[in-house]
Amino acid sequence: MARKKPVKSGAKNLPAKHYTDQEVRELLRTGVWTGIDPSDVTRKLGTMLAVRAEGEPFKEEEGRVRELIQAGLAVTSLDTHFLLAIATSDENYQPYSIELANQLIKEYDCTTASEITLVHLIVSSYIRSLEYARNLSLNSGGGKSITAERNGLYAVLSKEIDRANRQFVTGLTTLKQLKAPPLTVNVKTDTAF
């Protein structure tokens, strides 16, 4: 059996530590800051905000604080619907998307992450439907002449409206099915095949 080489550590010579697979996994899971783990983001942001609360300026870290706040908002997006709002291309619809998500969550008593993310998909589909309908309306009014390009635009916008509406209806139907009470059926029979 080979002998471990000592590692010089100050005045002491200690044998090199060999970690098991499980120990390495635990060290990586608990002891390494990746910057993308939600708890890492909130911990770092909390530290930075605490410094700011004491009156000290952020100075060169100002850009990093903005990045951490964005990441922190993403972490809490199931509650705040931040990612849903920024996925909405028209800023006028962003507050509406948050309000609609809140109302659907309340209406269907959504509590789990899967239900809330389904609500986000439903709202996103609905907002896209509104945006495409608005674009179609803006491009078809005002006595504009019909050209091949405009006809192509109308066809594309109409298809996108239909697609967004189907996604909305499918998502809403799925949510209703998830929230419906389970159906129990008892079948009694004398003969079984």
Salt bridges, closest charged atoms under 4 A:
ASP21 OD2 - ARG25 NE 2.94
GLU23 OE2 - LYS17 NZ 3.72
GLU26 OE2 - ARG29 NH2 2.72
ASP40 OD1 - ARG43 NH2 2.57
GLU62 OE1 - ARG52 NH1 3.59
GLU67 OE1 - ARG64 NH1 3.18
ASP90 OD2 - ARG134 NH1 2.87
GLU115 OE2 - LYS179 NZ 3.18
GLU160 OE2 - ARG163 NH1 3.52
